[in-house]
């Protein structure tokens, strides 16, 4: 009964969304050309980039917003059919969309359409002549791979959907469009595989998008904060990516992808913690190579979050755990420093963040130079000046490198933020504070959800079968079922694809 309840509930929500869209304001056009033009001019606040071309000696007019239209399209789609005699009137052009609602005409103008009006005629013809400036499809700078496709999303939502559809040539791929932002009217689309994605997850996504009540929504980052389960959690609950192959892989697991006009980033939900440590390279190389690299990434989580705190706890409270041969070098390194290790760590972490931020904001050649030279010069100078111990420089450098290993920039930022509270806990309580800090993170990850899906799955709750693509990456032909954390409607993904091996062995025997 629950399934049918959700099914009909979903239909009601969809019907309500459609009905809401149809309830836009209506202003019937009149047979007076001047009145119609005046209404449109007033509706657009008489903006000076709205052009009114008078035709037929004052009996007709063509209106368009000049920065939004392509003049070549205006000539080709509107005037050429008249000049070559294919039609007698602009109203008769097959590509024209007819209406008698001036509010609809105003919205069409804002989308880059041209509007044609005639005196003594209530018909309003709309033509798609939008000017399009597309960036070429190229590999995302922050998600490069060694093997695999080298194309990425761009700022045009239709191009992005095209890149996905080229990889999934199936009728079950479904696209739904939404308008969010009362002033910006940003075009947002969700993509999912009908019959594979969980209807409850799709319904939650639709409900949360419809609930957005904001004047402006400019990018997926805006949408993410409106729709995620726990907005105050430091961990991202939607995976963001600019790679079509990564979106396709998640769609085929039963997840939902969200695109926004004007942004090359796609959001994927529901997301789990271990998804952020998976990269396309894992599946484009041999399985044992992918497993080795993934284990290094997961180990980098512990290093990035806990290494400075561990070092502070050891030198401040638990000096006895250091091997005898290392006691003298460590002691001589920190003996001349005038302040405690916690101050050293905080100063160095802030310096690393300053260098990183400067490298991002400056032009590329200068930014790379600042990152390398700044790190070398500052690191060497603070050690020589006796302000920071050389071991602390090594610890912070390893921490920074480990945080950059994460394939997701959002999770990398989260790890760097978590370093600060763990440093403070270790400086206060030693190993006890460090353990409490990691326990708090583990409890938070266990309780966190993404669109009703446990964030720490398949570890909590534990599903042994889904561990084939978590800490390790089994051969693809062994991952026959889709992960349950995506709640797919069909768990079977791969059949007996290596039956030929048994047949060959039987022939040999």
QUIMO-V158192 format. One record per pair of residues at least 6 apart in sequence whose ideal C-beta (glycine too) atoms are under 8 Angstrom apart, sorted by sequence separation. I is the first residue (numbers start at 1). J is the second residue. D is the distance in whole Angstrom. If there is no record, write none. Layout:
I|J|D ; I|J|D
This chain:
30|36|6 ; 44|50|5 ; 54|60|8 ; 55|61|6 ; 81|87|5 ; 87|93|6 ; 90|96|7 ; 99|105|6 ; 109|115|6 ; 139|145|8 ; 153|159|8 ; 154|160|7 ; 179|185|5 ; 180|186|5 ; 216|222|8 ; 217|223|6 ; 225|231|6 ; 241|247|6 ; 251|257|6 ; 361|367|7 ; 382|388|4 ; 383|389|7 ; 406|412|4 ; 427|433|8 ; 448|454|8 ; 449|455|6 ; 454|460|6 ; 457|463|7 ; 458|464|8 ; 468|474|4 ; 482|488|5 ; 29|36|5 ; 54|61|6 ; 55|62|6 ; 82|89|8 ; 91|98|7 ; 108|115|6 ; 117|124|6 ; 153|160|5 ; 179|186|7 ; 230|237|7 ; 250|257|7 ; 259|266|5 ; 268|275|8 ; 283|290|7 ; 314|321|6 ; 334|341|7 ; 337|344|6 ; 360|367|7 ; 383|390|5 ; 426|433|5 ; 429|436|7 ; 448|455|4 ; 454|461|6 ; 458|465|8 ; 484|491|7 ; 53|61|7 ; 82|90|7 ; 116|124|7 ; 165|173|6 ; 179|187|7 ; 180|188|5 ; 214|222|7 ; 228|236|8 ; 229|237|6 ; 258|266|7 ; 282|290|4 ; 285|293|8 ; 314|322|6 ; 319|327|7 ; 322|330|6 ; 359|367|4 ; 362|370|6 ; 404|412|6 ; 425|433|3 ; 426|434|5 ; 446|454|8 ; 448|456|7 ; 458|466|4 ; 482|490|7 ; 41|50|7 ; 52|61|6 ; 53|62|4 ; 115|124|6 ; 116|125|4 ; 143|152|7 ; 164|173|7 ; 178|187|8 ; 179|188|7 ; 217|226|8 ; 228|237|4 ; 257|266|5 ; 258|267|4 ; 281|290|7 ; 358|367|7 ; 359|368|7 ; 403|412|5 ; 406|415|7 ; 424|433|8 ; 425|434|6 ; 446|455|8 ; 457|466|7 ; 458|467|6 ; 482|491|5 ; 40|50|8 ; 52|62|8 ; 53|63|8 ; 64|74|7 ; 105|115|5 ; 115|125|7 ; 116|126|8 ; 153|163|7 ; 177|187|6 ; 178|188|5 ; 192|202|6 ; 228|238|6 ; 247|257|5 ; 257|267|7 ; 258|268|8 ; 383|393|6 ; 445|455|6 ; 446|456|5 ; 468|478|6 ; 469|479|6 ; 481|491|5 ; 482|492|8 ; 41|52|8 ; 52|63|5 ; 97|108|8 ; 115|126|6 ; 116|127|7 ; 139|150|4 ; 177|188|7 ; 178|189|7 ; 212|223|7 ; 227|238|8 ; 239|250|7 ; 257|268|5 ; 258|269|7 ; 282|293|7 ; 359|370|5 ; 382|393|7 ; 422|433|8 ; 425|436|6 ; 426|437|8 ; 445|456|4 ; 459|470|7 ; 468|479|5 ; 481|492|6 ; 482|493|5 ; 27|39|7 ; 51|63|7 ; 62|74|8 ; 78|90|6 ; 81|93|5 ; 114|126|7 ; 115|127|8 ; 138|150|8 ; 139|151|7 ; 140|152|4 ; 151|163|7 ; 177|189|5 ; 178|190|7 ; 190|202|7 ; 214|226|7 ; 224|236|8 ; 256|268|7 ; 281|293|7 ; 282|294|6 ; 358|370|5 ; 359|371|4 ; 403|415|5 ; 422|434|6 ; 425|437|5 ; 458|470|6 ; 480|492|7 ; 481|493|6 ; 50|63|7 ; 51|64|6 ; 113|126|5 ; 114|127|5 ; 138|151|7 ; 139|152|5 ; 140|153|8 ; 176|189|7 ; 255|268|5 ; 256|269|5 ; 358|371|8 ; 402|415|8 ; 403|416|5 ; 480|493|6 ; 50|64|8 ; 51|65|7 ; 113|127|6 ; 137|151|5 ; 138|152|6 ; 161|175|6 ; 175|189|6 ; 176|190|5 ; 209|223|7 ; 212|226|5 ; 224|238|5 ; 255|269|6 ; 256|270|8 ; 279|293|8 ; 379|393|5 ; 446|460|5 ; 469|483|7 ; 479|493|7 ; 480|494|5 ; 37|52|6 ; 50|65|5 ; 51|66|5 ; 78|93|7 ; 113|128|6 ; 114|129|5 ; 137|152|7 ; 175|190|7 ; 190|205|6 ; 211|226|8 ; 212|227|8 ; 255|270|7 ; 315|330|7 ; 355|370|7 ; 356|371|7 ; 359|374|8 ; 422|437|5 ; 445|460|8 ; 479|494|7 ; 480|495|7 ; 49|65|6 ; 50|66|8 ; 62|78|7 ; 77|93|7 ; 112|128|8 ; 113|129|7 ; 175|191|5 ; 190|206|7 ; 224|240|8 ; 255|271|8 ; 278|294|7 ; 355|371|6 ; 358|374|7 ; 421|437|7 ; 422|438|8 ; 465|481|7 ; 49|66|5 ; 112|129|7 ; 113|130|7 ; 137|154|6 ; 174|191|7 ; 277|294|6 ; 466|483|5 ; 477|494|6 ; 47|65|8 ; 49|67|6 ; 77|95|6 ; 108|126|5 ; 112|130|3 ; 136|154|8 ; 173|191|7 ; 174|192|6 ; 208|226|7 ; 209|227|7 ; 250|268|5 ; 279|297|8 ; 379|397|7 ; 466|484|6 ; 476|494|7 ; 105|124|5 ; 111|130|7 ; 112|131|6 ; 135|154|5 ; 173|192|8 ; 174|193|7 ; 190|209|8 ; 208|227|4 ; 247|266|5 ; 315|334|6 ; 355|374|5 ; 466|485|7 ; 96|116|7 ; 104|124|8 ; 134|154|6 ; 135|155|6 ; 173|193|6 ; 174|194|5 ; 220|240|7 ; 238|258|8 ; 277|297|5 ; 355|375|6 ; 399|419|7 ; 477|497|5 ; 44|65|8 ; 105|126|7 ; 134|155|8 ; 172|193|5 ; 173|194|8 ; 188|209|7 ; 247|268|7 ; 277|298|6 ; 463|484|6 ; 477|498|5 ; 100|122|5 ; 102|124|7 ; 104|126|8 ; 134|156|5 ; 137|159|7 ; 172|194|5 ; 205|227|7 ; 242|264|5 ; 246|268|8 ; 375|397|8 ; 463|485|8 ; 40|63|6 ; 100|123|7 ; 101|124|8 ; 170|193|8 ; 172|195|6 ; 242|265|6 ; 352|375|8 ; 355|378|7 ; 418|441|7 ; 37|61|6 ; 99|123|8 ; 100|124|6 ; 132|156|7 ; 172|196|7 ; 241|265|7 ; 242|266|7 ; 277|301|8 ; 316|340|7 ; 91|116|7 ; 98|123|6 ; 99|124|5 ; 134|159|6 ; 168|193|8 ; 240|265|5 ; 241|266|6 ; 250|275|8 ; 316|341|6 ; 458|483|7 ; 33|59|7 ; 37|63|7 ; 90|116|5 ; 98|124|7 ; 137|163|7 ; 240|266|7 ; 315|341|5 ; 316|342|7 ; 457|483|8 ; 458|484|7 ; 33|60|7 ; 91|118|7 ; 98|125|6 ; 99|126|7 ; 164|191|6 ; 240|267|6 ; 241|268|7 ; 351|378|6 ; 457|484|7 ; 458|485|6 ; 33|61|6 ; 62|90|8 ; 97|125|7 ; 98|126|8 ; 161|189|7 ; 178|206|8 ; 239|267|7 ; 240|268|8 ; 457|485|4 ; 96|125|4 ; 97|126|4 ; 180|209|6 ; 188|217|8 ; 238|267|4 ; 239|268|4 ; 312|341|5 ; 60|90|8 ; 91|121|8 ; 96|126|7 ; 97|127|8 ; 157|187|6 ; 161|191|7 ; 176|206|7 ; 186|216|8 ; 238|268|6 ; 239|269|8 ; 311|341|7 ; 312|342|6 ; 96|127|6 ; 178|209|5 ; 181|212|8 ; 182|213|8 ; 184|215|7 ; 186|217|5 ; 238|269|5 ; 249|280|8 ; 454|485|7 ; 91|123|6 ; 93|125|7 ; 95|127|6 ; 157|189|6 ; 178|210|7 ; 180|212|5 ; 182|214|7 ; 183|215|4 ; 184|216|5 ; 186|218|7 ; 237|269|7 ; 239|271|4 ; 453|485|5 ; 95|128|7 ; 181|214|6 ; 182|215|5 ; 183|216|6 ; 184|217|6 ; 237|270|8 ; 238|271|5 ; 312|345|6 ; 453|486|7 ; 91|125|5 ; 93|127|7 ; 180|214|8 ; 181|215|6 ; 184|218|6 ; 237|271|6 ; 246|280|6 ; 249|283|8 ; 311|345|8 ; 348|382|8 ; 453|487|6 ; 90|125|6 ; 181|216|5 ; 188|223|7 ; 223|258|7 ; 236|271|7 ; 245|280|6 ; 78|114|7 ; 181|217|4 ; 239|275|5 ; 180|217|4 ; 181|218|8 ; 223|260|6 ; 239|276|7 ; 243|280|6 ; 308|345|5 ; 78|116|7 ; 220|258|6 ; 235|273|7 ; 220|259|8 ; 74|114|6 ; 220|260|5 ; 236|276|7 ; 347|387|8 ; 348|388|6 ; 68|109|8 ; 219|260|6 ; 308|349|7 ; 347|388|7 ; 68|110|8 ; 227|269|8 ; 68|111|8 ; 69|112|6 ; 180|223|7 ; 217|260|8 ; 219|262|7 ; 220|263|6 ; 224|267|6 ; 65|109|6 ; 68|112|4 ; 69|113|8 ; 218|262|7 ; 219|263|5 ; 221|265|8 ; 223|267|7 ; 344|388|5 ; 348|392|6 ; 352|396|6 ; 356|400|8 ; 64|109|7 ; 65|110|7 ; 69|114|6 ; 218|263|8 ; 220|265|5 ; 344|389|6 ; 348|393|7 ; 63|109|7 ; 219|265|7 ; 220|266|7 ; 65|112|7 ; 220|267|5 ; 345|392|6 ; 349|396|6 ; 64|112|8 ; 338|386|8 ; 341|389|8 ; 344|392|5 ; 348|396|4 ; 352|400|5 ; 64|113|7 ; 78|127|6 ; 337|386|7 ; 64|114|4 ; 77|127|6 ; 336|386|5 ; 337|387|7 ; 345|395|8 ; 349|399|8 ; 63|114|7 ; 64|115|7 ; 77|128|8 ; 78|129|7 ; 205|256|5 ; 337|388|7 ; 341|392|7 ; 345|396|7 ; 62|114|6 ; 63|115|5 ; 77|129|6 ; 337|389|5 ; 62|115|7 ; 63|116|8 ; 74|127|8 ; 205|258|7 ; 62|116|5 ; 63|117|7 ; 197|251|8 ; 201|255|8 ; 202|256|6 ; 61|116|7 ; 62|117|8 ; 73|128|8 ; 74|129|5 ; 201|256|6 ; 334|389|5 ; 60|116|7 ; 61|117|5 ; 73|129|4 ; 191|247|8 ; 196|252|8 ; 198|254|6 ; 333|389|4 ; 60|117|7 ; 73|130|8 ; 197|254|5 ; 333|390|6 ; 334|391|7 ; 60|118|5 ; 73|131|8 ; 193|251|6 ; 196|254|5 ; 197|255|7 ; 333|391|5 ; 334|392|8 ; 43|102|8 ; 50|109|7 ; 59|118|6 ; 60|119|7 ; 70|129|6 ; 192|251|7 ; 193|252|7 ; 197|256|6 ; 43|103|8 ; 59|119|5 ; 69|129|5 ; 70|130|7 ; 191|251|6 ; 58|119|8 ; 59|120|8 ; 69|130|7 ; 70|131|4 ; 193|254|7 ; 330|391|6 ; 40|102|6 ; 44|106|7 ; 56|118|8 ; 68|130|6 ; 69|131|6 ; 70|132|7 ; 192|254|8 ; 329|391|8 ; 39|102|5 ; 43|106|5 ; 68|131|6 ; 192|255|7 ; 353|416|7 ; 67|131|8 ; 192|256|5 ; 205|269|7 ; 40|105|6 ; 44|109|7 ; 64|129|7 ; 191|256|7 ; 192|257|7 ; 36|102|6 ; 40|106|6 ; 190|256|6 ; 191|257|5 ; 190|257|7 ; 191|258|8 ; 349|416|8 ; 190|258|5 ; 191|259|7 ; 201|269|7 ; 40|109|7 ; 189|258|7 ; 190|259|8 ; 201|270|6 ; 188|258|7 ; 189|259|5 ; 349|419|6 ; 29|100|5 ; 188|259|7 ; 189|260|8 ; 349|420|7 ; 28|100|6 ; 29|101|7 ; 188|260|5 ; 28|101|7 ; 29|102|5 ; 187|260|7 ; 188|261|7 ; 27|101|6 ; 28|102|7 ; 186|260|6 ; 187|261|4 ; 346|420|7 ; 349|423|8 ; 26|101|5 ; 27|102|4 ; 40|115|7 ; 110|185|7 ; 186|261|6 ; 27|103|5 ; 29|105|8 ; 186|262|7 ; 26|103|6 ; 167|244|6 ; 346|423|7 ; 25|103|5 ; 167|245|7 ; 173|251|7 ; 345|423|5 ; 24|103|6 ; 24|104|7 ; 37|117|7 ; 164|244|6 ; 168|248|6 ; 311|391|7 ; 36|117|5 ; 163|244|4 ; 167|248|5 ; 311|392|7 ; 342|423|6 ; 342|424|7 ; 24|107|7 ; 164|247|6 ; 168|251|7 ; 33|117|6 ; 160|244|8 ; 164|248|6 ; 168|252|7 ; 311|395|5 ; 342|426|8 ; 33|118|7 ; 342|427|4 ; 33|119|4 ; 341|427|7 ; 32|119|7 ; 33|120|8 ; 164|251|7 ; 308|395|6 ; 340|427|7 ; 29|117|8 ; 31|119|8 ; 36|124|8 ; 307|395|6 ; 308|396|6 ; 31|120|5 ; 153|242|5 ; 31|121|7 ; 152|242|5 ; 153|243|8 ; 31|122|6 ; 152|243|6 ; 153|244|7 ; 307|398|6 ; 308|399|6 ; 30|122|7 ; 152|244|7 ; 307|399|5 ; 29|122|5 ; 151|244|6 ; 164|257|7 ; 28|122|7 ; 29|123|8 ; 149|243|8 ; 29|124|6 ; 149|244|7 ; 303|398|6 ; 304|399|6 ; 307|402|7 ; 149|245|5 ; 303|399|7 ; 148|245|6 ; 143|241|7 ; 145|243|8 ; 161|259|7 ; 304|402|4 ; 143|242|6 ; 160|259|5 ; 303|402|4 ; 304|403|4 ; 142|242|7 ; 143|243|5 ; 301|402|8 ; 304|405|8 ; 140|242|4 ; 157|259|5 ; 300|402|4 ; 304|406|8 ; 140|243|6 ; 143|246|8 ; 157|260|7 ; 300|403|7 ; 157|261|5 ; 160|264|7 ; 156|261|8 ; 157|262|8 ; 300|405|4 ; 301|406|8 ; 153|259|8 ; 155|261|8 ; 160|266|7 ; 300|406|7 ; 155|262|5 ; 155|263|6 ; 297|405|5 ; 304|412|8 ; 155|264|6 ; 296|405|7 ; 297|406|7 ; 154|264|5 ; 297|407|7 ; 305|415|5 ; 309|419|7 ; 316|426|8 ; 153|264|4 ; 304|415|4 ; 308|419|6 ; 312|423|6 ; 316|427|6 ; 152|264|7 ; 153|265|7 ; 304|416|7 ; 318|430|6 ; 153|266|6 ; 305|418|5 ; 309|422|4 ; 313|426|4 ; 317|430|3 ; 318|431|6 ; 301|415|7 ; 305|419|6 ; 308|422|8 ; 309|423|5 ; 312|426|5 ; 313|427|8 ; 316|430|7 ; 317|431|7 ; 304|419|7 ; 308|423|5 ; 312|427|5 ; 306|422|6 ; 309|425|7 ; 310|426|7 ; 305|422|6 ; 309|426|4 ; 313|430|5 ; 313|431|5 ; 313|433|7 ; 313|434|5 ; 140|264|7 ; 309|433|8 ; 310|434|6 ; 309|434|5 ; 279|407|4 ; 306|434|7 ; 309|437|7 ; 277|406|7 ; 278|407|7 ; 276|406|7 ; 277|407|7 ; 149|280|8 ; 276|407|7 ; 148|280|5 ; 276|408|4 ; 306|438|7 ; 148|281|7 ; 305|438|8 ; 145|279|7 ; 147|281|7 ; 276|410|8 ; 145|280|5 ; 146|281|6 ; 276|411|4 ; 145|281|5 ; 148|284|4 ; 305|441|7 ; 147|284|4 ; 146|284|7 ; 147|285|6 ; 145|284|7 ; 146|285|8 ; 21|179|8 ; 17|178|8 ; 240|408|7 ; 239|408|7 ; 240|410|6 ; 236|408|7 ; 273|445|6 ; 298|471|6 ; 236|410|4 ; 236|411|6 ; 235|411|7 ; 295|471|7 ; 294|471|7 ; 295|472|7 ; 236|414|7 ; 272|450|7 ; 294|472|7 ; 235|414|6 ; 271|450|5 ; 294|473|6 ; 234|414|5 ; 270|450|4 ; 269|450|6 ; 270|451|4 ; 272|453|7 ; 291|472|4 ; 269|451|5 ; 270|452|7 ; 272|454|7 ; 273|455|6 ; 291|473|5 ; 234|417|6 ; 270|453|4 ; 272|455|6 ; 273|456|5 ; 290|473|4 ; 234|418|7 ; 271|455|8 ; 272|456|7 ; 274|458|8 ; 272|457|5 ; 274|459|8 ; 272|458|8 ; 287|473|5 ; 287|474|6 ; 287|475|5 ; 10|199|6 ; 17|206|7 ; 287|476|7 ; 13|203|6 ; 283|473|7 ; 278|469|8 ; 282|473|5 ; 7|199|7 ; 10|202|8 ; 14|206|8 ; 6|199|6 ; 10|203|5 ; 13|206|6 ; 17|210|6 ; 283|476|7 ; 6|200|6 ; 9|203|7 ; 13|207|7 ; 274|470|5 ; 6|203|7 ; 13|210|8 ; 274|471|8 ; 235|444|8 ; 235|445|7 ; 233|444|7 ; 237|448|7 ; 237|449|8 ; 238|450|7 ; 235|448|6 ; 237|450|4 ; 272|485|5 ; 237|451|8 ; 233|448|6 ; 270|485|7 ; 270|486|7 ; 270|487|8 ; 230|448|6 ; 237|455|7 ; 229|448|7 ; 230|449|8 ; 229|449|5 ; 235|455|7 ; 229|450|6 ; 228|450|7 ; 229|451|7 ; 229|452|8 ; 254|482|6 ; 253|482|5 ; 252|482|8 ; 253|483|6 ; 255|486|5 ; 254|486|4 ; 253|486|5 ; 254|487|6 ; 254|488|3 ; 253|488|6 ; 254|489|7 ; 250|486|8 ; 254|490|8 ; 252|493|8 ; 205|451|7 ; 204|451|5 ; 204|452|7 ; 201|451|5 ; 201|452|7 ; 200|452|7 ; 201|453|8 ; 143|407|7 ; 142|409|6 ; 201|487|6 ; 200|487|7 ; 198|486|7 ; 198|487|4 ; 198|488|7 ; 199|489|8 ; 197|488|7 ; 198|489|7 ; 196|488|6 ; 197|489|7 ; 196|489|6 ; 195|489|6 ; 196|490|6 ; 195|490|7
